[in-house]
Amino acid sequence: MSTRPKSVLVVNDDEAGREGLHELLRRDYRVLRASSGEAALALVAREEVDLAIIEARLPGIGGLDLLKILRENFPLAEVIMSSATSDIAAAVDAIKSGAFHFITPDTPGADVKATVGHAFERQALNREVLRLRTEVDEAVDREFIAGPSPRTREVLDLVQRVAKLSATVLILGESGTGKELLARLIHRESERPDGPFVAVNLAAIPRELVESVLFGHEKGSFTGAIRQQIGKFELASGGTLFLDEIGDLRAELQAKLLRAIQEGEIERIGSTRPIKSDFRLVAATNVDLDRAVKEGRFREDLFYRLNVIPVRVPPLRERTEDVPELARFFLRRYSSRFRKPMQGISEAALRTLQSYWWPGNIRELENLIERLVAITDKEWLTEEDLPFEFVFAQLDAKPNVTTTLFEEATRAFERNFILRALEKNGWNVTGTARYLGLPLSTLKFKMDRLEVRELARRIRGQ
């Protein structure tokens, strides 16, 4: 999708004033002209205007009234007021009403061009602020963590190859596999990394509000529309629009989305004026779209528009080699956030985590590590800190048919009990034996049998 040139509307009842500004700006911008406030309003109803230069003393709808109308109905558009006279009072009123600047016929052409450029700079900042208000997140939470598994490397290799393209990407995978983080990586590696990244979770928006959120609406277009709203498609112009859970989009909006992708333009609710938007689309779903198409729940033509470059993200249970690196990453994140001097995760705990089947994928692992770091007062997370379902998952995964489940559970309890006693006694084996009322040789034997002694030696030596 190509980027359209910025449009400037010159509103002046004096033909010489209109043509002078047209000649000055036409090489850099698309210049539209109107001889009255009424003509200007008719023009903005059918054309997208980024900036207006308005003569203060217009017949009919006056310049100040036109300024207020534009600021109310087109909040992202900038306005520069002009006047044939150096009327200080008019200039003050214009600035108070939202004008960016005030110029006169005596203003040098270079200064006028500079003022227009500065107005567009402020517009870009305002657009960025508006975008940021739609998503409250921390940059540290937006990194895609790459593990060492071949499956993960295949995904990353594909992303690196397609990120620079403008083609639509469809990310497929179960919930919690990191689809949004992968979309952010695609954006960062794209040709427009400095543009906005606008993420929309379609499943999290009430059905009756999805259209308004995506495409925006005009003031008064429906009950409760007390002001104009800019949609996500407009906010994403110049950047990337990420539509998560695209499989949940209801049928009547699928046609509107298809048009937006094909034409690169949308219409707000309550408006017939098309608005161009230069966005790169990345969509994601955990739904089998092939099946949804066959069952008539998803448009076939939209599916083919989305499925230009499919990227399949494997579930965590199919890449358990990634679990240790992911767990350590989340430990660093939350020990820093909670200001706890965590040192690491024991190898036994990592093995247990790898044996779990992770129905909630990476999100479940992150939530677990966050909870464990929040409640612990230790420097190391060990197997004893894990919930019982993780320990039993490891027992279920063991092929040892000569050991009963009861025996394995007893072994896990005894190991955790000794580890707690060692920690309480500063990892001193002699002191722990005295604390437990066991002969030192008996405790050492149990520690060897339960694979505890090496862990205690390593922790004590730190």
Disulfide bonds with the S-S distance in Angstrom:
none
